[in-house]
């Protein structure tokens, strides 16, 4: 995680080797509904908006390679207080 505010979290990552077609970040929103955020292959950072203050979120980052999702990396992060 690289940054936080009361209503957003910024995530960044590195790719040690290999090329990816794209990435996706998955998490559950304030209503518990799964959300998927697509990220372009050349991006290594994404900001997730519209989050609730002082709440912990779990994010799964998937790399897409040859049309297949690779094993995810997970991270938990908490938004700032109001």
Secondary structure as UniProt FT lines:
FT   STRAND          3..5
FT   TURN            6..7
FT   STRAND          8..12
FT   STRAND          22..28
FT   TURN            30..31
FT   STRAND          34..40
FT   TURN            41..42
FT   STRAND          45..48
FT   TURN            53..54
FT   STRAND          56..65
FT   TURN            66..67
FT   STRAND          68..69
FT   STRAND          73..78
//
